Amino acid sequence: MIVEVVGGADERPEVRVVDVDDLTAVFLAVGAVTDEEADQALRDAGLGRVEDAQTGVLDVAALRAAAEPQAGGGDWAQRWDGVVAEAADAGRLVDDGAGLQVRVESAAGA
C-alpha cells in the first residue's frame, strides 16, 4: 500500500492511498513537494505526518478507513491486522499504537 503526496491542482499537494491490496509493504511516496508541504497535506488529510526525509508516521485507523473501501479481497481486514501486528513486533508502532512508522520514498514520475 502506498500513501502518495504529490503536487495537485492549484499547486496544492494531494494525498492519495493507492495499491491498497498490496500489503507486502506500506510506505509514503512523496512527489515534487517539500517535506513541509507533504507533512501539512498528510495532517490536513488526517492520515499522518512526516517525521524527516526518510520517515513518516501514518495513522493506523485513518489509513484503514481510507483503504478498506477500495480493497478487492474479502480477507483484506485480516491481512491489514497482520500488517499492524508485524509492525508492533518490529517496534514500528508509535503514538501508543495509533501510528505506523513507514519509510519515505520518491514518488516516481511525480
Biopython code that builds the backbone (N, CA, C, O; Angstrom):
import numpy as np
from Bio.PDB.StructureBuilder import StructureBuilder

atoms = [
    (1, "MET", "N", (0.857, -1.163, 0.000)),
    (1, "MET", "CA", (0.000, 0.000, 0.000)),
    (1, "MET", "C", (0.903, 1.225, 0.000)),
    (1, "MET", "O", (1.938, 1.259, 0.665)),
    (2, "ILE", "N", (0.489, 2.213, -0.752)),
    (2, "ILE", "CA", (1.258, 3.437, -0.861)),
    (2, "ILE", "C", (0.361, 4.626, -0.513)),
    (2, "ILE", "O", (-0.770, 4.731, -0.989)),
    (3, "VAL", "N", (0.884, 5.508, 0.320)),
    (3, "VAL", "CA", (0.248, 6.793, 0.550)),
    (3, "VAL", "C", (1.086, 7.799, -0.223)),
    (3, "VAL", "O", (2.250, 8.034, 0.104)),
    (4, "GLU", "N", (0.491, 8.390, -1.247)),
    (4, "GLU", "CA", (1.200, 9.337, -2.099)),
    (4, "GLU", "C", (0.854, 10.767, -1.702)),
    (4, "GLU", "O", (-0.297, 11.089, -1.404)),
    (5, "VAL", "N", (1.875, 11.612, -1.705)),
    (5, "VAL", "CA", (1.679, 13.049, -1.568)),
    (5, "VAL", "C", (2.337, 13.663, -2.787)),
    (5, "VAL", "O", (3.562, 13.679, -2.909)),
    (6, "VAL", "N", (1.509, 14.167, -3.685)),
    (6, "VAL", "CA", (2.014, 14.695, -4.952)),
    (6, "VAL", "C", (1.406, 16.065, -5.219)),
    (6, "VAL", "O", (0.388, 16.437, -4.637)),
    (7, "GLY", "N", (2.047, 16.799, -6.106)),
    (7, "GLY", "CA", (1.515, 18.104, -6.490)),
    (7, "GLY", "C", (0.140, 17.944, -7.097)),
    (7, "GLY", "O", (-0.091, 17.056, -7.918)),
    (8, "GLY", "N", (-0.761, 18.800, -6.695)),
    (8, "GLY", "CA", (-2.127, 18.701, -7.188)),
    (8, "GLY", "C", (-2.573, 19.975, -7.855)),
    (8, "GLY", "O", (-1.750, 20.794, -8.265)),
    (9, "ALA", "N", (-3.856, 20.143, -7.962)),
    (9, "ALA", "CA", (-4.446, 21.323, -8.586)),
    (9, "ALA", "C", (-4.060, 22.577, -7.808)),
    (9, "ALA", "O", (-3.942, 22.548, -6.583)),
    (10, "ASP", "N", (-3.869, 23.650, -8.513)),
    (10, "ASP", "CA", (-3.530, 24.936, -7.897)),
    (10, "ASP", "C", (-2.274, 24.842, -7.034)),
    (10, "ASP", "O", (-2.135, 25.550, -6.037)),
    (11, "GLU", "N", (-1.356, 23.950, -7.440)),
    (11, "GLU", "CA", (-0.082, 23.793, -6.727)),
    (11, "GLU", "C", (-0.247, 23.355, -5.278)),
    (11, "GLU", "O", (0.668, 23.528, -4.473)),
    (12, "ARG", "N", (-1.392, 22.797, -4.939)),
    (12, "ARG", "CA", (-1.623, 22.288, -3.582)),
    (12, "ARG", "C", (-1.407, 20.779, -3.595)),
    (12, "ARG", "O", (-1.972, 20.086, -4.442)),
    (13, "PRO", "N", (-0.609, 20.265, -2.682)),
    (13, "PRO", "CA", (-0.364, 18.811, -2.653)),
    (13, "PRO", "C", (-1.648, 18.022, -2.418)),
    (13, "PRO", "O", (-2.543, 18.443, -1.685)),
    (14, "GLU", "N", (-1.703, 16.869, -3.065)),
    (14, "GLU", "CA", (-2.818, 15.943, -2.896)),
    (14, "GLU", "C", (-2.312, 14.684, -2.215)),
    (14, "GLU", "O", (-1.175, 14.263, -2.433)),
    (15, "VAL", "N", (-3.150, 14.090, -1.396)),
    (15, "VAL", "CA", (-2.829, 12.829, -0.724)),
    (15, "VAL", "C", (-3.749, 11.761, -1.293)),
    (15, "VAL", "O", (-4.967, 11.932, -1.345)),
    (16, "ARG", "N", (-3.143, 10.647, -1.724)),
    (16, "ARG", "CA", (-3.911, 9.522, -2.261)),
    (16, "ARG", "C", (-3.415, 8.232, -1.634)),
    (16, "ARG", "O", (-2.221, 8.070, -1.382)),
    (17, "VAL", "N", (-4.334, 7.322, -1.388)),
    (17, "VAL", "CA", (-3.988, 5.987, -0.911)),
    (17, "VAL", "C", (-4.210, 5.049, -2.087)),
    (17, "VAL", "O", (-5.329, 4.911, -2.582)),
    (18, "VAL", "N", (-3.121, 4.398, -2.535)),
    (18, "VAL", "CA", (-3.177, 3.562, -3.736)),
    (18, "VAL", "C", (-2.574, 2.188, -3.449)),
    (18, "VAL", "O", (-1.935, 1.976, -2.418)),
    (19, "ASP", "N", (-2.788, 1.267, -4.378)),
    (19, "ASP", "CA", (-2.284, -0.106, -4.254)),
    (19, "ASP", "C", (-2.676, -0.733, -2.912)),
    (19, "ASP", "O", (-1.860, -1.367, -2.243)),
    (20, "VAL", "N", (-3.927, -0.544, -2.542)),
    (20, "VAL", "CA", (-4.380, -0.964, -1.210)),
    (20, "VAL", "C", (-4.381, -2.477, -1.021)),
    (20, "VAL", "O", (-4.327, -2.954, 0.113)),
    (21, "ASP", "N", (-4.442, -3.238, -2.107)),
    (21, "ASP", "CA", (-4.457, -4.692, -1.965)),
    (21, "ASP", "C", (-3.065, -5.286, -1.783)),
    (21, "ASP", "O", (-2.936, -6.444, -1.385)),
    (22, "ASP", "N", (-2.018, -4.507, -2.071)),
    (22, "ASP", "CA", (-0.647, -4.974, -1.893)),
    (22, "ASP", "C", (-0.185, -4.572, -0.498)),
    (22, "ASP", "O", (0.274, -3.451, -0.280)),
    (23, "LEU", "N", (-0.310, -5.493, 0.432)),
    (23, "LEU", "CA", (0.064, -5.217, 1.817)),
    (23, "LEU", "C", (1.433, -5.786, 2.169)),
    (23, "LEU", "O", (1.761, -5.930, 3.347)),
    (24, "THR", "N", (2.239, -6.111, 1.149)),
    (24, "THR", "CA", (3.586, -6.605, 1.417)),
    (24, "THR", "C", (4.470, -5.496, 1.967)),
    (24, "THR", "O", (5.462, -5.771, 2.643)),
    (25, "ALA", "N", (4.121, -4.247, 1.684)),
    (25, "ALA", "CA", (4.850, -3.096, 2.218)),
    (25, "ALA", "C", (3.896, -1.915, 2.280)),
    (25, "ALA", "O", (3.003, -1.780, 1.444)),
    (26, "VAL", "N", (4.092, -1.073, 3.263)),
    (26, "VAL", "CA", (3.324, 0.169, 3.392)),
    (26, "VAL", "C", (4.357, 1.282, 3.468)),
    (26, "VAL", "O", (5.235, 1.270, 4.331)),
    (27, "PHE", "N", (4.244, 2.253, 2.552)),
    (27, "PHE", "CA", (5.196, 3.350, 2.592)),
    (27, "PHE", "C", (4.572, 4.634, 2.099)),
    (27, "PHE", "O", (3.467, 4.645, 1.557)),
    (28, "LEU", "N", (5.301, 5.713, 2.296)),
    (28, "LEU", "CA", (4.888, 7.053, 1.922)),
    (28, "LEU", "C", (5.705, 7.465, 0.715)),
    (28, "LEU", "O", (6.934, 7.458, 0.770)),
    (29, "ALA", "N", (5.042, 7.825, -0.379)),
    (29, "ALA", "CA", (5.719, 8.279, -1.593)),
    (29, "ALA", "C", (5.454, 9.761, -1.763)),
    (29, "ALA", "O", (4.304, 10.190, -1.859)),
    (30, "VAL", "N", (6.532, 10.545, -1.801)),
    (30, "VAL", "CA", (6.418, 11.991, -1.878)),
    (30, "VAL", "C", (6.923, 12.455, -3.232)),
    (30, "VAL", "O", (8.034, 12.121, -3.643)),
    (31, "GLY", "N", (6.091, 13.231, -3.920)),
    (31, "GLY", "CA", (6.436, 13.757, -5.233)),
    (31, "GLY", "C", (7.161, 15.081, -5.117)),
    (31, "GLY", "O", (7.935, 15.307, -4.187)),
    (32, "ALA", "N", (6.901, 15.940, -6.066)),
    (32, "ALA", "CA", (7.596, 17.226, -6.161)),
    (32, "ALA", "C", (7.002, 18.247, -5.194)),
    (32, "ALA", "O", (6.489, 19.289, -5.602)),
    (33, "VAL", "N", (7.082, 17.926, -3.912)),
    (33, "VAL", "CA", (6.647, 18.832, -2.849)),
    (33, "VAL", "C", (7.723, 18.802, -1.767)),
    (33, "VAL", "O", (8.482, 17.838, -1.672)),
    (34, "THR", "N", (7.791, 19.836, -0.967)),
    (34, "THR", "CA", (8.749, 19.861, 0.132)),
    (34, "THR", "C", (8.278, 18.953, 1.258)),
    (34, "THR", "O", (7.112, 18.560, 1.310)),
    (35, "ASP", "N", (9.192, 18.628, 2.151)),
    (35, "ASP", "CA", (8.811, 17.827, 3.322)),
    (35, "ASP", "C", (7.742, 18.549, 4.135)),
    (35, "ASP", "O", (6.823, 17.921, 4.662)),
    (36, "GLU", "N", (7.866, 19.868, 4.233)),
    (36, "GLU", "CA", (6.887, 20.649, 4.983)),
    (36, "GLU", "C", (5.507, 20.592, 4.321)),
    (36, "GLU", "O", (4.492, 20.459, 5.003)),
    (37, "GLU", "N", (5.477, 20.693, 2.989)),
    (37, "GLU", "CA", (4.197, 20.610, 2.274)),
    (37, "GLU", "C", (3.588, 19.216, 2.422)),
    (37, "GLU", "O", (2.380, 19.078, 2.618)),
    (38, "ALA", "N", (4.424, 18.195, 2.327)),
    (38, "ALA", "CA", (3.935, 16.826, 2.487)),
    (38, "ALA", "C", (3.383, 16.612, 3.892)),
    (38, "ALA", "O", (2.327, 16.005, 4.071)),
    (39, "ASP", "N", (4.110, 17.119, 4.887)),
    (39, "ASP", "CA", (3.661, 16.999, 6.267)),
    (39, "ASP", "C", (2.304, 17.666, 6.452)),
    (39, "ASP", "O", (1.396, 17.080, 7.041)),
    (40, "GLN", "N", (2.166, 18.878, 5.956)),
    (40, "GLN", "CA", (0.908, 19.609, 6.111)),
    (40, "GLN", "C", (-0.235, 18.906, 5.385)),
    (40, "GLN", "O", (-1.346, 18.824, 5.910)),
    (41, "ALA", "N", (0.029, 18.401, 4.185)),
    (41, "ALA", "CA", (-1.008, 17.700, 3.422)),
    (41, "ALA", "C", (-1.476, 16.448, 4.166)),
    (41, "ALA", "O", (-2.675, 16.177, 4.227)),
    (42, "LEU", "N", (-0.534, 15.683, 4.733)),
    (42, "LEU", "CA", (-0.895, 14.486, 5.494)),
    (42, "LEU", "C", (-1.707, 14.840, 6.730)),
    (42, "LEU", "O", (-2.692, 14.175, 7.051)),
    (43, "ARG", "N", (-1.286, 15.889, 7.418)),
    (43, "ARG", "CA", (-2.017, 16.320, 8.611)),
    (43, "ARG", "C", (-3.425, 16.794, 8.239)),
    (43, "ARG", "O", (-4.401, 16.455, 8.907)),
    (44, "ASP", "N", (-3.514, 17.580, 7.166)),
    (44, "ASP", "CA", (-4.829, 18.066, 6.720)),
    (44, "ASP", "C", (-5.753, 16.918, 6.331)),
    (44, "ASP", "O", (-6.960, 16.988, 6.560)),
    (45, "ALA", "N", (-5.191, 15.857, 5.742)),
    (45, "ALA", "CA", (-5.979, 14.696, 5.335)),
    (45, "ALA", "C", (-6.287, 13.776, 6.518)),
    (45, "ALA", "O", (-7.094, 12.853, 6.400)),
    (46, "GLY", "N", (-5.641, 14.030, 7.655)),
    (46, "GLY", "CA", (-5.856, 13.188, 8.827)),
    (46, "GLY", "C", (-5.182, 11.836, 8.736)),
    (46, "GLY", "O", (-5.541, 10.909, 9.462)),
    (47, "LEU", "N", (-4.192, 11.713, 7.835)),
    (47, "LEU", "CA", (-3.553, 10.418, 7.618)),
    (47, "LEU", "C", (-2.195, 10.262, 8.291)),
    (47, "LEU", "O", (-1.664, 9.153, 8.344)),
    (48, "GLY", "N", (-1.622, 11.344, 8.804)),
    (48, "GLY", "CA", (-0.336, 11.172, 9.465)),
    (48, "GLY", "C", (0.522, 12.404, 9.381)),
    (48, "GLY", "O", (0.037, 13.535, 9.345)),
    (49, "ARG", "N", (1.849, 12.144, 9.350)),
    (49, "ARG", "CA", (2.806, 13.250, 9.339)),
    (49, "ARG", "C", (4.143, 12.767, 8.786)),
    (49, "ARG", "O", (4.401, 11.567, 8.699)),
    (50, "VAL", "N", (4.981, 13.724, 8.416)),
    (50, "VAL", "CA", (6.350, 13.437, 8.006)),
    (50, "VAL", "C", (7.245, 13.739, 9.199)),
    (50, "VAL", "O", (7.212, 14.841, 9.746)),
    (51, "GLU", "N", (8.042, 12.759, 9.597)),
    (51, "GLU", "CA", (8.981, 12.952, 10.699)),
    (51, "GLU", "C", (10.264, 13.609, 10.188)),
    (51, "GLU", "O", (10.746, 14.585, 10.763)),
    (52, "ASP", "N", (10.805, 13.063, 9.109)),
    (52, "ASP", "CA", (12.005, 13.595, 8.473)),
    (52, "ASP", "C", (12.038, 13.085, 7.037)),
    (52, "ASP", "O", (11.076, 12.462, 6.587)),
    (53, "ALA", "N", (13.110, 13.333, 6.320)),
    (53, "ALA", "CA", (13.170, 12.974, 4.895)),
    (53, "ALA", "C", (13.062, 11.473, 4.644)),
    (53, "ALA", "O", (12.723, 11.058, 3.536)),
    (54, "GLN", "N", (13.343, 10.658, 5.651)),
    (54, "GLN", "CA", (13.300, 9.203, 5.478)),
    (54, "GLN", "C", (12.142, 8.518, 6.187)),
    (54, "GLN", "O", (11.876, 7.343, 5.934)),
    (55, "THR", "N", (11.447, 9.232, 7.072)),
    (55, "THR", "CA", (10.468, 8.572, 7.933)),
    (55, "THR", "C", (9.155, 9.342, 7.997)),
    (55, "THR", "O", (9.138, 10.562, 8.160)),
    (56, "GLY", "N", (8.062, 8.607, 7.867)),
    (56, "GLY", "CA", (6.735, 9.161, 8.067)),
    (56, "GLY", "C", (6.000, 8.333, 9.098)),
    (56, "GLY", "O", (6.401, 7.211, 9.412)),
    (57, "VAL", "N", (4.930, 8.887, 9.620)),
    (57, "VAL", "CA", (4.056, 8.169, 10.550)),
    (57, "VAL", "C", (2.641, 8.284, 10.006)),
    (57, "VAL", "O", (2.126, 9.384, 9.807)),
    (58, "LEU", "N", (2.020, 7.132, 9.767)),
    (58, "LEU", "CA", (0.659, 7.097, 9.249)),
    (58, "LEU", "C", (-0.294, 6.652, 10.344)),
    (58, "LEU", "O", (0.008, 5.732, 11.105)),
    (59, "ASP", "N", (-1.434, 7.302, 10.421)),
    (59, "ASP", "CA", (-2.448, 6.973, 11.412)),
    (59, "ASP", "C", (-3.090, 5.639, 11.020)),
    (59, "ASP", "O", (-3.707, 5.528, 9.960)),
    (60, "VAL", "N", (-2.941, 4.642, 11.873)),
    (60, "VAL", "CA", (-3.399, 3.274, 11.570)),
    (60, "VAL", "C", (-4.898, 3.240, 11.267)),
    (60, "VAL", "O", (-5.307, 2.652, 10.266)),
    (61, "ALA", "N", (-5.709, 3.851, 12.102)),
    (61, "ALA", "CA", (-7.166, 3.805, 11.916)),
    (61, "ALA", "C", (-7.597, 4.606, 10.693)),
    (61, "ALA", "O", (-8.457, 4.158, 9.934)),
    (62, "ALA", "N", (-7.017, 5.775, 10.495)),
    (62, "ALA", "CA", (-7.389, 6.605, 9.352)),
    (62, "ALA", "C", (-6.973, 5.946, 8.043)),
    (62, "ALA", "O", (-7.701, 6.007, 7.053)),
    (63, "LEU", "N", (-5.800, 5.314, 8.039)),
    (63, "LEU", "CA", (-5.344, 4.634, 6.829)),
    (63, "LEU", "C", (-6.254, 3.458, 6.505)),
    (63, "LEU", "O", (-6.600, 3.235, 5.345)),
    (64, "ARG", "N", (-6.635, 2.718, 7.514)),
    (64, "ARG", "CA", (-7.569, 1.603, 7.295)),
    (64, "ARG", "C", (-8.888, 2.119, 6.727)),
    (64, "ARG", "O", (-9.427, 1.544, 5.781)),
    (65, "ALA", "N", (-9.405, 3.197, 7.301)),
    (65, "ALA", "CA", (-10.680, 3.753, 6.840)),
    (65, "ALA", "C", (-10.591, 4.239, 5.395)),
    (65, "ALA", "O", (-11.565, 4.141, 4.649)),
    (66, "ALA", "N", (-9.431, 4.761, 4.996)),
    (66, "ALA", "CA", (-9.259, 5.238, 3.625)),
    (66, "ALA", "C", (-9.050, 4.092, 2.641)),
    (66, "ALA", "O", (-9.488, 4.171, 1.493)),
    (67, "ALA", "N", (-8.386, 3.032, 3.085)),
    (67, "ALA", "CA", (-8.010, 1.949, 2.180)),
    (67, "ALA", "C", (-9.055, 0.846, 2.053)),
    (67, "ALA", "O", (-9.280, 0.337, 0.955)),
    (68, "GLU", "N", (-9.686, 0.476, 3.137)),
    (68, "GLU", "CA", (-10.565, -0.696, 3.137)),
    (68, "GLU", "C", (-11.689, -0.618, 2.107)),
    (68, "GLU", "O", (-11.984, -1.631, 1.473)),
    (69, "PRO", "N", (-12.334, 0.546, 1.909)),
    (69, "PRO", "CA", (-13.395, 0.589, 0.892)),
    (69, "PRO", "C", (-12.894, 0.326, -0.526)),
    (69, "PRO", "O", (-13.676, -0.057, -1.397)),
    (70, "GLN", "N", (-11.604, 0.527, -0.763)),
    (70, "GLN", "CA", (-11.029, 0.294, -2.090)),
    (70, "GLN", "C", (-10.544, -1.145, -2.272)),
    (70, "GLN", "O", (-10.260, -1.566, -3.393)),
    (71, "ALA", "N", (-10.449, -1.896, -1.178)),
    (71, "ALA", "CA", (-9.854, -3.233, -1.203)),
    (71, "ALA", "C", (-10.714, -4.203, -1.991)),
    (71, "ALA", "O", (-11.942, -4.131, -1.982)),
    (72, "GLY", "N", (-10.026, -5.122, -2.679)),
    (72, "GLY", "CA", (-10.728, -6.074, -3.517)),
    (72, "GLY", "C", (-10.989, -7.416, -2.866)),
    (72, "GLY", "O", (-11.904, -8.127, -3.280)),
    (73, "GLY", "N", (-10.220, -7.780, -1.865)),
    (73, "GLY", "CA", (-10.359, -9.112, -1.291)),
    (73, "GLY", "C", (-11.145, -9.133, -0.001)),
    (73, "GLY", "O", (-11.096, -8.186, 0.785)),
    (74, "GLY", "N", (-11.872, -10.219, 0.214)),
    (74, "GLY", "CA", (-12.664, -10.364, 1.421)),
    (74, "GLY", "C", (-11.830, -10.542, 2.673)),
    (74, "GLY", "O", (-12.328, -10.363, 3.785)),
    (75, "ASP", "N", (-10.554, -10.897, 2.501)),
    (75, "ASP", "CA", (-9.690, -11.105, 3.661)),
    (75, "ASP", "C", (-8.813, -9.888, 3.956)),
    (75, "ASP", "O", (-7.872, -9.979, 4.744)),
    (76, "TRP", "N", (-9.115, -8.758, 3.333)),
    (76, "TRP", "CA", (-8.262, -7.574, 3.480)),
    (76, "TRP", "C", (-8.127, -7.148, 4.945)),
    (76, "TRP", "O", (-7.019, -6.846, 5.389)),
    (77, "ALA", "N", (-9.205, -7.119, 5.689)),
    (77, "ALA", "CA", (-9.164, -6.668, 7.083)),
    (77, "ALA", "C", (-8.231, -7.542, 7.914)),
    (77, "ALA", "O", (-7.477, -7.031, 8.742)),
    (78, "GLN", "N", (-8.276, -8.847, 7.701)),
    (78, "GLN", "CA", (-7.393, -9.742, 8.434)),
    (78, "GLN", "C", (-5.936, -9.526, 8.033)),
    (78, "GLN", "O", (-5.043, -9.551, 8.879)),
    (79, "ARG", "N", (-5.702, -9.313, 6.735)),
    (79, "ARG", "CA", (-4.327, -9.060, 6.283)),
    (79, "ARG", "C", (-3.814, -7.739, 6.835)),
    (79, "ARG", "O", (-2.646, -7.646, 7.213)),
    (80, "TRP", "N", (-4.668, -6.704, 6.892)),
    (80, "TRP", "CA", (-4.265, -5.427, 7.467)),
    (80, "TRP", "C", (-3.925, -5.596, 8.950)),
    (80, "TRP", "O", (-2.922, -5.061, 9.422)),
    (81, "ASP", "N", (-4.751, -6.333, 9.677)),
    (81, "ASP", "CA", (-4.463, -6.590, 11.083)),
    (81, "ASP", "C", (-3.106, -7.274, 11.240)),
    (81, "ASP", "O", (-2.381, -7.013, 12.201)),
    (82, "GLY", "N", (-2.766, -8.154, 10.289)),
    (82, "GLY", "CA", (-1.464, -8.823, 10.301)),
    (82, "GLY", "C", (-0.321, -7.842, 10.084)),
    (82, "GLY", "O", (0.726, -7.953, 10.722)),
    (83, "VAL", "N", (-0.518, -6.880, 9.184)),
    (83, "VAL", "CA", (0.491, -5.844, 8.948)),
    (83, "VAL", "C", (0.736, -5.054, 10.226)),
    (83, "VAL", "O", (1.882, -4.798, 10.597)),
    (84, "VAL", "N", (-0.338, -4.674, 10.891)),
    (84, "VAL", "CA", (-0.223, -3.887, 12.126)),
    (84, "VAL", "C", (0.460, -4.717, 13.219)),
    (84, "VAL", "O", (1.295, -4.193, 13.957)),
    (85, "ALA", "N", (0.118, -5.997, 13.328)),
    (85, "ALA", "CA", (0.740, -6.867, 14.331)),
    (85, "ALA", "C", (2.235, -7.020, 14.058)),
    (85, "ALA", "O", (3.043, -6.976, 14.985)),
    (86, "GLU", "N", (2.605, -7.199, 12.795)),
    (86, "GLU", "CA", (4.029, -7.307, 12.443)),
    (86, "GLU", "C", (4.765, -6.014, 12.764)),
    (86, "GLU", "O", (5.897, -6.048, 13.247)),
    (87, "ALA", "N", (4.132, -4.873, 12.501)),
    (87, "ALA", "CA", (4.745, -3.579, 12.817)),
    (87, "ALA", "C", (4.951, -3.446, 14.322)),
    (87, "ALA", "O", (5.973, -2.925, 14.769)),
    (88, "ALA", "N", (3.993, -3.911, 15.093)),
    (88, "ALA", "CA", (4.130, -3.866, 16.554)),
    (88, "ALA", "C", (5.306, -4.721, 16.999)),
    (88, "ALA", "O", (6.110, -4.296, 17.829)),
    (89, "ASP", "N", (5.409, -5.928, 16.446)),
    (89, "ASP", "CA", (6.511, -6.828, 16.800)),
    (89, "ASP", "C", (7.866, -6.236, 16.430)),
    (89, "ASP", "O", (8.864, -6.479, 17.108)),
    (90, "ALA", "N", (7.895, -5.448, 15.334)),
    (90, "ALA", "CA", (9.143, -4.851, 14.857)),
    (90, "ALA", "C", (9.445, -3.503, 15.511)),
    (90, "ALA", "O", (10.469, -2.886, 15.219)),
    (91, "GLY", "N", (8.558, -3.046, 16.393)),
    (91, "GLY", "CA", (8.779, -1.771, 17.060)),
    (91, "GLY", "C", (8.503, -0.564, 16.187)),
    (91, "GLY", "O", (9.055, 0.511, 16.421)),
    (92, "ARG", "N", (7.649, -0.731, 15.177)),
    (92, "ARG", "CA", (7.346, 0.374, 14.269)),
    (92, "ARG", "C", (5.989, 1.021, 14.535)),
    (92, "ARG", "O", (5.517, 1.823, 13.728)),
    (93, "LEU", "N", (5.360, 0.682, 15.654)),
    (93, "LEU", "CA", (4.146, 1.388, 16.055)),
    (93, "LEU", "C", (4.540, 2.474, 17.053)),
    (93, "LEU", "O", (5.311, 2.227, 17.981)),
    (94, "VAL", "N", (4.010, 3.661, 16.854)),
    (94, "VAL", "CA", (4.313, 4.800, 17.726)),
    (94, "VAL", "C", (3.005, 5.409, 18.199)),
    (94, "VAL", "O", (1.924, 4.952, 17.829)),
    (95, "ASP", "N", (3.113, 6.428, 19.005)),
    (95, "ASP", "CA", (1.920, 7.122, 19.495)),
    (95, "ASP", "C", (0.952, 6.151, 20.173)),
    (95, "ASP", "O", (-0.250, 6.166, 19.907)),
    (96, "ASP", "N", (1.495, 5.310, 21.050)),
    (96, "ASP", "CA", (0.693, 4.309, 21.767)),
    (96, "ASP", "C", (-0.066, 3.378, 20.831)),
    (96, "ASP", "O", (-1.193, 2.976, 21.121)),
    (97, "GLY", "N", (0.560, 3.037, 19.709)),
    (97, "GLY", "CA", (-0.023, 2.091, 18.765)),
    (97, "GLY", "C", (-0.902, 2.708, 17.707)),
    (97, "GLY", "O", (-1.379, 2.003, 16.818)),
    (98, "ALA", "N", (-1.130, 4.010, 17.778)),
    (98, "ALA", "CA", (-2.009, 4.664, 16.803)),
    (98, "ALA", "C", (-1.299, 5.005, 15.498)),
    (98, "ALA", "O", (-1.952, 5.225, 14.478)),
    (99, "GLY", "N", (0.029, 5.050, 15.523)),
    (99, "GLY", "CA", (0.786, 5.446, 14.329)),
    (99, "GLY", "C", (1.689, 4.339, 13.841)),
    (99, "GLY", "O", (2.295, 3.624, 14.639)),
    (100, "LEU", "N", (1.780, 4.196, 12.536)),
    (100, "LEU", "CA", (2.626, 3.210, 11.887)),
    (100, "LEU", "C", (3.803, 3.951, 11.257)),
    (100, "LEU", "O", (3.619, 4.776, 10.362)),
    (101, "GLN", "N", (5.007, 3.653, 11.728)),
    (101, "GLN", "CA", (6.205, 4.296, 11.195)),
    (101, "GLN", "C", (6.544, 3.642, 9.866)),
    (101, "GLN", "O", (6.657, 2.419, 9.774)),
    (102, "VAL", "N", (6.708, 4.483, 8.816)),
    (102, "VAL", "CA", (6.971, 3.982, 7.469)),
    (102, "VAL", "C", (8.137, 4.740, 6.845)),
    (102, "VAL", "O", (8.508, 5.820, 7.304)),
    (103, "ARG", "N", (8.704, 4.165, 5.799)),
    (103, "ARG", "CA", (9.775, 4.847, 5.081)),
    (103, "ARG", "C", (9.173, 5.801, 4.064)),
    (103, "ARG", "O", (8.058, 5.603, 3.580)),
    (104, "VAL", "N", (9.937, 6.840, 3.753)),
    (104, "VAL", "CA", (9.541, 7.820, 2.746)),
    (104, "VAL", "C", (10.367, 7.554, 1.500)),
    (104, "VAL", "O", (11.589, 7.421, 1.571)),
    (105, "GLU", "N", (9.692, 7.476, 0.352)),
    (105, "GLU", "CA", (10.356, 7.273, -0.932)),
    (105, "GLU", "C", (9.917, 8.361, -1.886)),
    (105, "GLU", "O", (8.933, 9.062, -1.649)),
    (106, "SER", "N", (10.653, 8.488, -2.956)),
    (106, "SER", "CA", (10.276, 9.427, -4.001)),
    (106, "SER", "C", (9.150, 8.827, -4.829)),
    (106, "SER", "O", (9.190, 7.648, -5.179)),
    (107, "ALA", "N", (8.149, 9.639, -5.142)),
    (107, "ALA", "CA", (7.050, 9.178, -5.996)),
    (107, "ALA", "C", (7.522, 9.275, -7.444)),
    (107, "ALA", "O", (7.706, 10.379, -7.958)),
    (108, "ALA", "N", (7.716, 8.160, -8.094)),
    (108, "ALA", "CA", (8.203, 8.142, -9.469)),
    (108, "ALA", "C", (7.261, 8.876, -10.386)),
    (108, "ALA", "O", (6.054, 8.633, -10.387)),
    (109, "GLY", "N", (7.814, 9.767, -11.157)),
    (109, "GLY", "CA", (7.015, 10.489, -12.134)),
    (109, "GLY", "C", (6.195, 11.625, -11.565)),
    (109, "GLY", "O", (5.440, 12.272, -12.291)),
    (110, "ALA", "N", (6.333, 11.876, -10.274)),
    (110, "ALA", "CA", (5.515, 12.940, -9.672)),
    (110, "ALA", "C", (6.259, 14.253, -9.678)),
    (110, "ALA", "O", (5.733, 15.263, -9.213)),
]
sb = StructureBuilder()
sb.init_structure("model")
sb.init_model(0)
sb.init_chain("A")
sb.init_seg("    ")
for serial, (resi, resn, name, xyz) in enumerate(atoms, 1):
    if name == "N":
        sb.init_residue(resn, " ", resi, " ")
    sb.init_atom(name, np.array(xyz, "f"), 0.0, 1.0, " ", f" {name:<3s}", serial, name[0])
structure = sb.get_structure()
